[in-house]
């Protein structure tokens, strides 16, 4: 038994918000770090989330609805926290990495929730592929956080 199209659209729109939050969050993080490798990594993840949001928006349009075009209020508040924290900590790369890791925790949670929904096979395939990359990004950011805590080079 498949869930109603309106529920599929709701799941996808939630993921679009999550991707838009991640896109902007990683972009903001890239602007706050000093390390060139971190900046490049965060910009790559920002572009990835932009691509994911676009794919999901196409699916919502295909289902006959208007897709989300922005991130969530919570995401905007989180990005505001990165700005605030970076001012207090002197734009510490370690502090920005911690905030990015927190954002990735939320992204993983959103994708886990979506994967529990009964989605049509083609949409599930798209969500599962994106989820795999979100998990990889999360693991990479977590690794950066561990290295930053130990004082190793990022």
N, C-alpha and C positions, 0 to 999 in steps of 0.2 A: 504494500500500500504506500503510495507516494503522498507527500504532504501537499497541501494546496499551494497553487502558484503564488498567492500572496505571502505565504510563509517562506517560500523559497526566496522571493524578492526581499523580504525582511532580513533573512540570513545574509544574503549577498550585500544588502545595503549596510549592514553592521560591519561586514568585512571591508567594504569600501571606506567607511569611516576610519577603521583601524589602519588601513593602508595609507590613507591620507594623513592620519596622525603620524605614522611612521615616516612617511615621505618628508613632512615638515620637520619632525623631530630630528631626523638624521641630518637634514640640511642645516638646522640650527646648531646641532652638535658639531658639524664640520666647521662652522664659522667660529666656534668657541675653542677649538683645540689648536694647539701650537704645532704638534707633530704632523709632518707632511703625510706620513703613511696613514695615520688616523684620519686625517682630513679626507684623503683619497678613499679610504674604506667607508667612511660615513657617507660621502657623496655617492659612492656606488650603491650602497643600501638605499639611499634616498631615491635614486633612479629606479632601482628594482621595485620599490613600493609604488612608485608612480605607474610603472608598467602593470603591476598587479591590479591597481585600482582601475586602470583603463580596461583591462580584460574583464573584470567583474562588472564594470559599468556597461560594457557591451552585452553581457549576459542579461542584465536587468532590462536593458532596452529591448533585447530579443524577446523577453517575457512580457513586453507590452507596458512597461512602466518607466517612470523617470528615475534614473539612478541618483544616489547621493553624489554631491559634488564637493563636499567639504568634510573635514574631520569633525571630531566630536568636541563638545565643550570641555570634557575632561582632558582630552588631548591638548587643547589650547592651554589649559591650566598647568598641565605637566610641562609644556614647553616654556611657560612663564616661570616655572620653578627652575628650569635649567638656566634661564637668563639671570634670575635672582641669585641662584647659588654660584654661578660663575663670577658674578660681581663680588660676592663676599669672599670667595676663595682665590681671587686673582686669576680666574680662568684656568684653574688647575685641570689638566687633561684627565687626571684620575677622577675628579668630581664629575666631569662631563660623561666619562665612560660609565660611572655608576648610574647616572640618570638614564643613559641610553640602555643599559642593561635592564633597568626597571621598566622602561618602555617596551622592551622586547619581551619581558615577562607577560605584559598585557597582550601583546600581539599573539604570543603562543596560546594564551588562554582563549582569545577570540577564535583562533583557528581550531583549537580543540573543541570548542562549543559547536562550531560550524560542522566539523567532521562527525559530530554525534547526530546531526539532523539527517532526515531522510531526504536526500537530494537526488534529482535525476542523474543518471550515470555520467552524462557528458559534463554536467556542472560539478559533480563530485570529483571527477577527474581533474578539472581545472583547480578546484579548491585543494585537493590532495597534493598536486604538483607545487602549488604556491606554499602550502604548509611545509613541505619538505625544505624549501629554500628559507622559509622563516625560521625553522628549527636550526638550519645551518648558520644563519646570521646570528641567532640567539647564542649558539655555542661559541661562535667567534667573538662576539661582544663579551660574553662571560669569560672567555680566555683572556681577553684584553684586560678585563677587570681584575682577574686573579694576578696577572703580571703587574698591573699598576699597584695593587696592594702590596706585592712583594718587593716593589721598587725596581723591578726589571724594566728594561727598555720596552716601549710599546712597539 
